[in-house]
Amino acid sequence: TTPWTLPANVAVMAHPELEYVWVEVNGEKLLIASSRLEAVMAEAGVDSYRVLARVKGEDLEGLEYIHPLEEEVEVQKKLASYHRVVLSSEYVSAEEGTGLVHCAPGHGEEDFEVGRQYGLPVVAPVDDRGFFTRDAGKYAGKPVREANGEIIEDLRRKGLLFHEGVISHRYPVCWRCKTPLILRATPQWYIRISHLKEKFLEEAAKVRWIPEWAGYARFKNWLEGLRDWVISRQRYWGTPAPIWVCSSCGHRVVVGSLAELEELAGRRLELRDLHRPWIDRVTLKCPKCGGVMRRVEDVLDVWLDSGVAFYASLGYPLRREEYERLEPVDVIIEGHDQIAGWFFSLLRCGIIAFGRVPYRAVLMHGFALDERGREMHKSLGNYVAPHQVLEFERGGRDVLRWYVLRNTAWEDLKFSWRGLAEVYDDLNILWNVYVFASLYMSLDKFDPSAHPLEEYLERMRPEDRWLISRAERLTRDVTKWMESYEVHRAARALRNFIVEDVSRWYIRLVRPRVWVEGDDPDKLAAYVALYHALRRFLVLAAPIIPFVTEKIYLESFRVSEDEPESVHMLPWPDAREELIDEGLEEDMEIVRRLVERAAAARMKAGVKLRVPLPALYVVTDDEGVEGAVKRLVGVLQSQANVRRVEVLPPSHKTRLVKLVAKPVYRALGPAFKGEAPAVAKLIESCDAYELRRELEERGEALLKSPEGRVYRLKREMVEFEEEWVEGLVAEEFEKGLVVLDVRMGAEERAEGLARDVLRRIQFMRKIMEMPVEAFVEVEVYAPEEIREALEERTDYIANEARARSLRLVNRAEDVKGELVRDWEIEGYRVRIGLTRLKS
């Protein structure tokens, strides 16, 4: 045992079910659990001993002993009547020690429990500083841990020390300074609740736990060990315990309000504060004996303060109606460490005061850790303050909110500056989508109130109806996930919608349509679809990224003064199920995948996306893929930038491949010796289809060399492989192949060249900070090798670049303009000059 607790010993615990033995060692008798006999003797270095008798643990109850420190600790003489064996099947182990456990109810929770069962006195001769008091006799005035050595020496001197050793085990320490703590029993105030365990379990089962697997099961385990609630603390700060005790007769009064306190005091109290020290100065007259009543010095457990928050925050009982209207609360949110904290305190106070659980649902969240998964502490140098995130060049309030809320709520978040920057990029994409939409809509003076969605549904392109469907699905999903407290799923869905669906797909599809001049119905349909999708996104995302959604709403989506003055005042939308087109969304997902694989094929072939290609073949036997391509062929053509799209079943793939015969050298060598290389060349150059036919029909084939030599080939000497026809590049996808024809003719090269020139002009407009609607004049010099190709496409370049005129000049030095730049395009030097025109 720990030596310093021996002065407080009052009993010895034995296990009722264990067998014990009386053992003789060097003329002395020892009592040890039989299962521990060999281990104890080995550890003590005892080789010779004799078992005298065996006895059942339960038969030891009441066996008396003499306290080993009776002479050193005077109080032990007064406790002699308690020095006997008591039984405990719970706290005595057959796996360690001797099978007998020293019991000091004043210095251990388990000991205290056993002491309560046997009515043992609680002795704790240790003061608040951790020093022995006068009751510790010889050891009085010493720090308890420093007395360990002296107590051991006293036992050794008296011949009572059988063995001394050091054992490593877990021990509680101060959370701040890590100093080992001392367990000491002290008088406290309790609220008796242990008899209400079944009620606690019944009420806790009514709560919705999020997540279920981590919530109720752990809470139920905690409640199974329900104990009475220790509500007092010996501190200065905190809510004073409202208990006054008569110094004469011991009568107690619990005061419930300031009015009651003044009534009991018989006077009006001029209190600066209801906390210490002012409340301690209030004395009452004892209603029993007329003596003086003073407040106990204790303050209340802080969990009692937090436990009554659900009604105290509503002013109950003074504002009873407000409390009755709002209770029980819909949800409480805290970390998963609050199973034994706030969740439990609220439940305790709810049952004590009202007989029921005060909340409907509990959402448990994880903790913010550093990138390595460690807790954040200033001492570790890994603590991140909120202001650092706000001041980070790629941070901000909405950035932090969207970043944190994407993390699964009940899992720990490993905070990463890189992850924060990625969310910043997503917000930038949102802003760019808004700028694109507001810019072109304002240029065309688009008024959404004059173009209701219903009037355009029938005339919309598939991609427009797809965006509407995605927006309605987003509404349905985000609503569902918000209501189920899966905010992380809602936050991720919002990101995927605005980044993947809108920015990286739909805007790519409709960009050419918004460049059309005038009130083109096709362009207006795109505006209607985009406006509907973005407005819906703003409402759904507002709780997560409230600042940017508010700014975008006020600048471009609050179309009249009659609308709410904040995005946060808009009603939450209901999803229109009739506008969700499952089939169209599946088709578009297939086409997006095909475009992605086509881009991979281009990269493999080293061909830019701006260069149009002759054809794209989709090789598949999947009806869903074939149907999607047929229904959205225009989308696939434009995004893959090909002139033709064709779907082929695998059996027709032969149009795209050629058969190649390859020699098997390990079979040719033994048969043809030194001539094997010549035979291999003949195999590689022959008609592979004819050679395979002969081998399949006859089992052998004859090859003739230019010199007239004839070689007889066996089947094992040749392998056949299919290779793509030259100029075709293939990429696999889940249900087949995407085959791209990268053989560019003059027409494709010329068109690619024109697009390259256009891209340079657009970049120069950006350098000149020209608004989208501004017109320019363009002059271009190009070498003769590419000049003709550009001449044929000047109208296309001028239209796309918003150029009132585009002139090709014969010499580079003749190019004039407000900004002149030289560019290298397809290996040629091209000079471009831009001049802005006044509107």
C-alpha positions, 0 to 999 in steps of 0.5 A: 500500500501507499505508506502515508495512508497507513495512519488512516487505516481502520480495517483490512479487506478480504475477498469472500470467495478466495481461499486463504492460507496460514503460512509459517515463515521464519517462525512467524505466521502470515495470512495470504490468498492461496492463489498469490502465495508463490508470487508473493514469496518469490517477490519477497525472496523467501525460499522456505515456508510451510502452509499451516492451514487453509480458510475461506475468505468469508470465514475471516470476517471479523478477525481482529488485528493490531494496528502496526502504527498504534504507538506512533499514531495515538488516534489508532488506539481509539479505533481498536474496535474497528481493526478487523477484517471486512469483506469485499468481492469488488475491491480485492483482486486475486491477480495482484498483492497478497489478497488482503487490502488495507482499508482507509475510508478517508483516502480512497473512493473504494475504501469509502464505499466499503467503510459505508457498508460496515459503518467504519469511521472516516479518518483523514488526518491531512489538512488542505495543504497536504500536511499531516494534522495532530491526529497523525501523531508522530508524523504531524506537520509533515507533507504526507508524501515526505513521510513515506520513508519514515513510516517504512523505517518505523515498520522495519524497526518494529519488525513489521515490514515483510517486503518493500517494493515500488509499483507503477500505476496510474494516479490522478494529477492536477490538470494544470501543474501535473502535481500528484493529487491526494485523495481525502474524504471531507464533509460535503452537501449532496442531492440524493438521486441514486434512487432515481436511476430507473427514471434517469434511464427512462428519460435519457432513452427519449432523447435523440442522440447524434450520432446514435452509436456514440451517444445513448450507449455511452450515456446509458453506461454512465447512468448505470453507475448513477450516484448521489450528486456532490454539489458543494465545493470549498472555494471562494469563487462560485455561486454561494450555497444558500444554506444557513445553519444555526450556531446554537441548535444546528437548525438549517434553512435553505433560502430560495430568493433574495426576498425570502432572505430578507424575510428571514433576516427581518430587514431590507438588505443592502447587498452589493452582490449576492456572492462572497464576501458580501453574502457571508455577512448576512446573519439570520435569527434561528426560528427554532431557538433564536440563535444566530444562523450563518451561511455555510462557507461552501460554494456550489458545483459549477455543473449545478449552474450550467444544469439549470441553464435551460430554465434560468435563462428564460427567467423561470419561475418569474416568467413561467409562460415563456418557459412553458412555451419553449421547453423542452429545448429542441437541441443542445450541442456540445463536445463528446466529453460532456457525457458526464458534464453538461448533458448529465447536469441538464438531465439531473436538474430537469428530473430534480426540478420537473421530473423530465429530460429538458432537451429533445436532441443532443448533437455531440461534436468533436474537437479541433486538433492540430494537423498531427492530431494533437490537442491545441495548447499554447505550451505546445505552440500549436494553438490557433486563435480565431483572429489568426484565421481572420487575418490569414491572407486566404482566410476569413469568417465565411472561410472558417465557417465553411471549412469547419462545417464540412467536417463531420460534426462528431469527428475531431477536426485536424485543423490545416492552413492548407485546408482553409486555403482550399475553402478560400478558393471555393469561395472565390469560385462562388464569387466569380460565378456571381460576377459572371452572372451579374455582369452579363445579366446587367449588360442585357438588362435581364429582369428576373421578375419579367421572365418567370421560370414556368414560361421557360421550362418548355423552351430550355435546353437539356443542360438548363433543365439539368441545372434546375433539376440539380438545384431542386435536388440540392434543396431537398438534400440540404433540407433533409441533412439540416433537419437530421443535423448532418450539417457537414453533408449539407456544406459539402453538397453546397460546395459541389453544386457551386464549384462542380455543377455550376462553375466547372460545368454549366457556365462552360456550357452556356458561355457562348450563349450569353455572348449573343447580342439582343434578347435571344430566347435561348440566352434568356432561358440560360439566364432564367435557369442560372438565376433560379439556381444561384438564388436557391443556392444563396438561401440554402448556403446562408446559414453556413456562409452568411456574409458572402451570401448576404452581399451577393443577395443585396447586390444582385438578387434582391430585385425589388424593395418589396423583397426582404432586406436580408437573405436571412429573412427569405423563407426556406424553400421547398424542393419542387419534386416535379422538376427533379429529373433523375434520368437527365441527371444520370445522363449528364453524369455519364457525359461529364465522365466521357468529357473527362476521359476525352480530356485525358486522351487529349493530354496523352496525345499532346493536343490542346482542348482549343483544337477541334478534332474530327471524331470521338467514339464511345465503345460500349454495350451499355444501353444507359451510356448509349442513350445518354450520348444520343440525348446529350450529343450536343453537350458532348460534342461542344465540351470534347470539342469534336466534330462528330460523336459515334457510339459503337458496340464492342463487336464493331471496335475492329473499325478502330484497331489493327491486328499486329503479329508479334514473334515469341522469341523463346519459341523461335530460338530453338527452332530457327537458331541464328535465323530467328531474328530474320523470321521475327522480322518476317512475322512483324511485316506480314499480313497479321489477319492472314497469318492468324487465319492460317494458324487457326485453320491449319495449326501452322503457316508458311512464311517466305523471305525475299531471298526465297527461304520458306519457314514453317511457323507453329501457333506457339511462335506467334502472339496477336495483339490489337493496336489502335489505328494510328491517330486514335487514342483511347481511355477507359471508363467504367462501362467502356472506352472513349476513343479520340481521333486526333488526326487533324486536317488543315481545317482543324489546325486552322480553327485551333490557330484562330482560337489561340489568337482569340485567347491572346486577344482576350488576355490583352483585354484583361491587361487593359482592364476592359469591361466585357461590353467594351469594343476594340480595334485589332491589328494582327501580323502573322507569317504567310504560313498561317496568314491564310488560315486566319484570313478565313476566320477574321469574322469569328475572331472579331465577333468573339473578341468584340472587335469592330474591326480586325485587320491583318497587316503584312509586316510586324512593324505595321501593327499599331495599337494602344497595347501591342504584344508579340506571341508565339503560336504554334511555333510562329511569331504573331504580333497583336495590337489592341485599341479600345473604342469609346462607347 
